[in-house]
Amino acid sequence: MDDKKRPLFMIGVVCEMFHIHPQTLRLYEREGLLHPQRVGGARLYSQEDIERIRMILNLTKELGVNRAGVDIILRMRRRFEALQIEMEQMMDHLENDIQKEFRKRIKEVFEEDD
């Protein structure tokens, strides 16, 4: 399991970290903004969840974005990240194809000299 996704923090610890009430996190979960893992009925938050909470709080408290807006921003961010990964994979594929073509042409050039 990716270390950033490993559940580490109980709800009380997370609330202390951000100086928020547990109901705030439960509300975010009910609204689909957070998806903490459950272990024996207890919510456990990963480092990835902590980063998401930090972003949610920044958007709501610092920038005044409502929760519906936060949901839209988070979904757009997730789509952007997926597109970025896909684009990087396509670039890797193109680079490999270009390198293969380049090697083939170099080989042809040297074979012509023989």
Backbone bond lengths (Angstrom), bond angles and torsions (degrees), N, CA, C in turn:
res aa  C-N    CA-C-N  psi(-1)  N-CA   C-N-CA  omega(-1)  CA-C   N-CA-C  phi
1 M - - - 1.463 - - 1.528 109.34 -
2 D 1.299 116.07 138.46 1.460 122.88 177.01 1.530 108.75 -58.37
3 D 1.332 117.16 131.81 1.465 121.17 -177.99 1.522 112.88 -57.79
4 K 1.334 117.19 -33.19 1.468 119.89 -179.18 1.525 111.61 -70.27
5 K 1.337 116.90 -18.90 1.463 121.00 -178.78 1.525 112.54 -99.68
6 R 1.322 116.85 -5.98 1.460 120.85 -177.54 1.520 109.72 -70.49
7 P 1.345 117.59 126.77 1.466 120.00 -179.32 1.534 111.01 -69.12
8 L 1.322 115.48 127.24 1.457 120.09 -175.54 1.527 114.61 -129.14
9 F 1.324 116.84 -37.30 1.453 120.94 -167.67 1.526 112.31 -110.12
10 M 1.323 116.29 132.84 1.458 121.23 174.74 1.524 108.57 -80.10
11 I 1.318 115.81 161.91 1.452 121.49 -173.88 1.539 112.01 -58.01
12 G 1.322 117.07 -39.30 1.471 120.35 179.91 1.517 112.39 -61.54
13 V 1.319 116.28 -40.66 1.465 121.24 179.62 1.525 110.17 -65.97
14 V 1.328 115.78 -43.94 1.466 120.41 -179.77 1.532 109.96 -62.71
15 C 1.323 116.47 -42.29 1.469 120.47 179.49 1.525 111.14 -62.28
16 E 1.320 117.01 -39.43 1.468 120.19 176.86 1.523 111.04 -66.11
17 M 1.318 116.40 -39.73 1.467 120.55 -179.18 1.528 111.20 -58.71
18 F 1.330 115.94 -39.81 1.461 120.62 -174.02 1.528 114.12 -106.97
19 H 1.328 115.86 0.30 1.474 120.72 -179.02 1.523 111.15 56.59
20 I 1.332 115.05 50.12 1.464 120.76 178.77 1.522 109.20 -127.89
21 H 1.309 116.17 164.59 1.465 123.03 179.15 1.531 109.30 -84.86
22 P 1.338 117.93 146.11 1.471 120.30 178.04 1.533 113.02 -55.67
23 Q 1.326 117.33 -31.43 1.461 120.41 179.12 1.534 111.27 -61.59
24 T 1.318 116.52 -30.47 1.467 120.31 178.09 1.524 109.99 -61.67
25 L 1.332 116.29 -46.02 1.465 119.92 179.47 1.517 111.14 -67.88
26 R 1.321 116.65 -38.50 1.467 119.61 178.11 1.532 110.72 -63.92
27 L 1.327 115.97 -38.87 1.471 120.68 177.62 1.529 110.26 -63.53
28 Y 1.331 116.60 -46.02 1.470 120.32 178.41 1.532 110.39 -59.23
29 E 1.320 116.18 -38.20 1.463 119.97 178.83 1.531 110.18 -68.09
30 R 1.327 117.50 -46.02 1.471 121.14 178.92 1.525 111.73 -58.48
31 E 1.327 116.19 -36.52 1.461 120.94 -178.74 1.527 112.60 -84.20
32 G 1.327 116.96 0.78 1.456 121.03 175.67 1.521 114.77 82.85
33 L 1.328 117.13 11.16 1.472 120.15 179.50 1.521 111.36 -80.38
34 L 1.323 116.94 -25.91 1.468 122.88 -179.96 1.522 109.78 -129.75
35 H 1.314 115.48 150.77 1.463 120.85 177.99 1.530 108.90 -138.73
36 P 1.353 117.09 69.31 1.466 118.17 -179.92 1.529 110.26 -67.31
37 Q 1.305 115.28 153.64 1.460 119.55 176.67 1.525 108.05 -78.55
38 R 1.296 114.52 153.09 1.471 120.02 177.78 1.522 108.37 -114.26
39 V 1.317 113.80 129.41 1.464 120.02 177.52 1.519 106.19 -128.22
40 G 1.320 115.69 111.33 1.461 120.02 -177.92 1.520 112.65 60.19
41 G 1.304 117.20 34.07 1.466 121.00 179.18 1.515 114.33 87.64
42 A 1.325 117.36 -14.82 1.473 121.02 -178.88 1.531 109.52 -90.44
43 R 1.318 114.98 140.61 1.468 120.10 175.50 1.529 108.29 -78.91
44 L 1.318 115.21 130.93 1.460 120.03 175.47 1.523 108.26 -124.99
45 Y 1.322 114.80 131.94 1.456 121.66 -175.00 1.521 110.17 -106.96
46 S 1.314 115.63 136.47 1.464 122.41 179.34 1.529 109.29 -90.69
47 Q 1.322 115.35 174.05 1.469 120.33 175.33 1.530 110.13 -62.23
48 E 1.323 116.27 -36.02 1.467 120.72 176.73 1.533 110.51 -63.46
49 D 1.339 116.65 -40.72 1.470 120.73 176.35 1.527 111.01 -62.66
50 I 1.329 116.09 -40.88 1.471 121.17 -179.72 1.529 109.73 -61.08
51 E 1.333 116.57 -44.20 1.468 120.44 178.41 1.525 110.67 -62.52
52 R 1.329 116.05 -39.46 1.470 120.89 179.17 1.531 110.63 -66.13
53 I 1.333 116.74 -42.75 1.470 120.91 177.56 1.522 109.90 -61.01
54 R 1.328 116.00 -43.98 1.469 120.18 178.93 1.535 110.33 -58.53
55 M 1.329 116.42 -41.98 1.459 120.21 179.13 1.531 110.83 -66.61
56 I 1.325 116.74 -44.56 1.463 120.83 179.78 1.524 110.22 -59.33
57 L 1.331 116.67 -46.75 1.468 120.27 -179.24 1.522 111.49 -65.47
58 N 1.319 116.74 -37.93 1.461 120.06 177.48 1.529 110.43 -63.34
59 L 1.329 116.06 -44.97 1.463 120.00 -179.54 1.531 111.40 -64.56
60 T 1.337 116.48 -43.13 1.470 118.87 -176.06 1.518 112.90 -79.06
61 K 1.322 117.10 -46.42 1.473 119.60 -173.88 1.520 113.39 -85.13
62 E 1.324 116.53 -40.93 1.466 119.84 -175.93 1.528 112.39 -85.32
63 L 1.334 115.93 -38.29 1.462 119.69 -173.70 1.526 113.77 -106.58
64 G 1.332 117.02 -7.52 1.458 120.55 175.94 1.518 115.20 73.67
65 V 1.324 117.28 22.65 1.465 121.03 179.12 1.529 108.58 -79.57
66 N 1.345 117.13 135.10 1.464 118.64 177.45 1.527 109.66 -77.31
67 R 1.350 116.25 169.29 1.471 119.64 -174.08 1.527 112.30 -64.58
68 A 1.314 118.05 -33.03 1.469 119.81 176.73 1.530 109.88 -63.87
69 G 1.328 116.00 -40.16 1.456 120.71 176.86 1.511 111.82 -65.53
70 V 1.331 115.85 -39.20 1.466 120.78 177.73 1.522 109.53 -61.01
71 D 1.330 116.50 -43.67 1.461 120.89 179.65 1.524 110.40 -58.92
72 I 1.315 116.95 -45.40 1.465 121.34 179.65 1.527 110.43 -63.06
73 I 1.321 117.02 -45.29 1.469 121.31 -179.88 1.526 110.75 -61.76
74 L 1.329 116.90 -44.18 1.466 120.21 -179.26 1.530 111.71 -65.94
75 R 1.336 116.77 -39.28 1.472 119.30 177.40 1.524 110.74 -66.16
76 M 1.332 117.02 -41.17 1.465 120.33 178.48 1.525 110.19 -64.29
77 R 1.304 116.64 -40.23 1.471 120.66 179.15 1.528 110.35 -62.94
78 R 1.338 116.22 -43.21 1.468 120.31 179.36 1.528 110.31 -62.75
79 R 1.331 117.61 -41.86 1.465 121.28 177.54 1.522 111.10 -64.79
80 F 1.322 116.37 -42.14 1.460 120.68 178.97 1.526 110.41 -60.90
81 E 1.339 116.76 -44.41 1.465 120.46 179.63 1.525 110.94 -63.39
82 A 1.338 117.33 -39.80 1.465 120.70 178.46 1.527 110.26 -65.22
83 L 1.327 117.04 -42.09 1.464 120.68 177.73 1.527 111.31 -64.77
84 Q 1.314 115.86 -38.33 1.462 120.20 179.06 1.530 110.52 -62.91
85 I 1.320 117.07 -43.21 1.467 121.49 177.95 1.521 110.26 -63.21
86 E 1.334 115.78 -44.40 1.461 120.24 179.34 1.532 110.84 -61.99
87 M 1.321 116.52 -41.47 1.462 120.53 179.78 1.533 110.86 -65.35
88 E 1.324 117.17 -40.71 1.465 120.42 178.01 1.526 110.64 -62.86
89 Q 1.331 116.66 -40.01 1.463 120.21 177.82 1.523 110.92 -64.66
90 M 1.331 116.34 -41.42 1.466 120.17 178.37 1.523 110.66 -64.38
91 M 1.327 117.09 -40.90 1.466 120.64 178.63 1.521 110.79 -64.03
92 D 1.330 117.15 -41.28 1.469 120.57 176.59 1.523 110.49 -60.27
93 H 1.323 115.52 -43.70 1.461 120.76 179.73 1.536 110.37 -62.57
94 L 1.327 116.25 -45.92 1.470 120.31 178.74 1.526 111.46 -62.37
95 E 1.326 116.33 -42.88 1.464 119.76 179.26 1.518 110.45 -61.50
96 N 1.324 116.83 -40.92 1.471 120.02 178.27 1.516 110.63 -63.34
97 D 1.342 116.60 -43.84 1.469 120.35 178.92 1.529 110.77 -62.50
98 I 1.312 117.16 -42.82 1.466 121.64 -179.92 1.524 109.89 -64.10
99 Q 1.340 116.51 -43.32 1.460 119.88 179.00 1.528 111.19 -62.83
100 K 1.338 115.84 -41.79 1.477 119.26 178.54 1.521 110.73 -62.33
101 E 1.338 115.90 -44.72 1.464 120.65 179.85 1.528 110.34 -63.23
102 F 1.322 116.85 -41.89 1.456 121.58 179.54 1.536 110.24 -62.20
103 R 1.325 116.95 -46.61 1.475 120.95 178.79 1.528 110.61 -60.86
104 K 1.337 115.66 -41.65 1.466 120.31 179.68 1.517 110.27 -61.26
105 R 1.323 117.74 -45.28 1.468 121.37 -179.62 1.523 111.47 -65.78
106 I 1.319 116.56 -41.47 1.477 120.53 177.90 1.529 109.32 -60.77
107 K 1.331 115.61 -44.95 1.468 119.97 179.61 1.533 110.32 -60.98
108 E 1.335 116.90 -42.11 1.468 121.59 179.71 1.533 110.21 -63.47
109 V 1.319 116.20 -41.18 1.467 120.16 -179.60 1.518 110.13 -62.74
110 F 1.325 116.91 -44.42 1.463 119.60 -179.04 1.523 112.12 -71.44
111 E 1.327 116.69 -30.59 1.473 119.00 177.85 1.536 110.26 -71.23
112 E 1.336 117.90 -30.83 1.464 121.88 178.39 1.524 110.53 -66.23
113 D 1.331 116.71 -31.84 1.461 121.14 -178.63 1.514 112.68 -73.28
114 D 1.298 117.72 -18.85 1.491 120.99 -177.96 1.479 112.84 -71.23
